[in-house]
Amino acid sequence: MTTTTQHMNLIVVVLLIISFAIAPAISTVPKECETDSTNSCIDKTKALPLKIIAIVAILVTSMIGVTAPLFSRYVPFLSPDGKIFMVIKCFASGIILGTSFMHVFA
């Protein structure tokens, strides 16, 4: 049991280090796309921190969603047969369907 927990902690730490190492390389703004554009409503330097926060938030929530079924065996509150887990699954399905409808009907 402790080795599994240590492996999971190691995997989480490695994924976080990789994500923080890759994020600055991906999110560099080219010189032609800096704030001197003709459209004054778009400010790429102010949008960059928000994009980084969004990427980290998506990464963390995705890791929670993927590992939730693994931990639900050991936590009686989140048992797969319980009502709480069913509500979480329905909520996640609703988010996925809502996102797909927004992209299809736009």
C-alpha positions as CSV (number, residue, x, y, z in Angstrom):
1,M,0.0,0.0,0.0
2,T,2.8,2.5,0.9
3,T,4.7,1.7,-2.3
4,T,1.6,2.4,-4.4
5,T,1.1,5.7,-2.6
6,Q,4.8,6.6,-3.1
7,H,4.5,5.7,-6.8
8,M,1.4,7.9,-7.2
9,N,3.2,10.8,-5.5
10,L,6.2,10.4,-7.7
11,I,4.1,10.3,-10.8
12,V,2.2,13.5,-9.8
13,V,5.5,15.3,-9.0
14,V,7.0,14.3,-12.3
15,L,3.9,15.4,-14.3
16,L,3.9,18.7,-12.5
17,I,7.6,19.3,-13.2
18,I,7.2,18.4,-16.9
19,S,4.2,20.7,-17.2
20,F,6.0,23.6,-15.6
21,A,9.1,22.9,-17.8
22,I,7.2,22.8,-21.0
23,A,4.8,25.7,-20.4
24,P,7.3,28.6,-20.9
25,A,8.6,27.0,-24.1
26,I,5.1,26.7,-25.6
27,S,3.8,30.0,-24.5
28,T,6.4,32.4,-25.8
29,V,5.0,35.2,-27.9
30,P,6.6,35.9,-31.3
31,K,7.9,39.4,-31.8
32,E,5.3,40.2,-34.6
33,C,2.4,39.3,-32.2
34,E,3.4,41.6,-29.3
35,T,1.1,44.4,-27.9
36,D,1.8,46.8,-30.8
37,S,-1.1,45.3,-32.9
38,T,-3.8,47.5,-34.5
39,N,-6.5,45.9,-32.4
40,S,-6.5,47.6,-29.0
41,C,-8.9,45.0,-27.5
42,I,-6.3,42.2,-27.7
43,D,-3.4,42.3,-25.3
44,K,-1.3,39.2,-25.5
45,T,1.0,40.0,-22.6
46,K,-2.0,40.3,-20.2
47,A,-3.6,37.1,-21.7
48,L,-0.5,35.0,-21.2
49,P,-0.8,34.5,-17.4
50,L,-4.5,33.7,-17.8
51,K,-3.6,31.0,-20.4
52,I,-1.0,29.5,-18.1
53,I,-3.4,29.4,-15.2
54,A,-6.0,27.8,-17.5
55,I,-3.6,25.1,-18.6
56,V,-2.5,24.3,-15.0
57,A,-6.2,24.2,-13.9
58,I,-7.1,21.8,-16.8
59,L,-4.1,19.6,-16.0
60,V,-4.9,19.4,-12.3
61,T,-8.6,18.8,-12.7
62,S,-7.9,16.2,-15.4
63,M,-5.5,14.4,-13.1
64,I,-8.1,14.4,-10.3
65,G,-10.7,13.1,-12.7
66,V,-8.5,10.3,-14.0
67,T,-7.3,9.2,-10.5
68,A,-10.7,9.5,-8.8
69,P,-11.8,6.0,-9.7
70,L,-8.4,4.6,-8.5
71,F,-8.8,6.2,-5.1
72,S,-12.5,5.6,-4.7
73,R,-11.8,2.0,-3.8
74,Y,-10.0,3.0,-0.7
75,V,-12.2,5.9,0.4
76,P,-15.6,4.6,1.5
77,F,-17.2,8.0,0.9
78,L,-16.4,7.8,-2.8
79,S,-17.3,4.2,-3.4
80,P,-18.3,3.5,-7.0
81,D,-21.7,2.2,-5.9
82,G,-22.6,5.3,-3.9
83,K,-24.8,8.2,-4.7
84,I,-22.0,10.8,-4.5
85,F,-19.9,9.0,-7.1
86,M,-23.0,8.8,-9.4
87,V,-23.6,12.6,-9.0
88,I,-20.0,13.3,-9.9
89,K,-20.2,11.1,-13.0
90,C,-23.4,12.8,-14.1
91,F,-21.9,16.2,-13.6
92,A,-18.8,15.3,-15.6
93,S,-21.0,13.9,-18.4
94,G,-23.1,17.1,-18.4
95,I,-19.9,19.2,-18.8
96,I,-18.7,17.0,-21.7
97,L,-22.1,17.2,-23.4
98,G,-22.4,20.9,-22.8
99,T,-19.0,21.6,-24.3
100,S,-19.6,19.5,-27.3
101,F,-23.0,21.2,-28.0
102,M,-21.3,24.6,-27.7
103,H,-18.7,23.6,-30.3
104,V,-21.2,21.9,-32.7
105,F,-24.0,24.6,-32.6
106,A,-21.7,27.6,-32.8
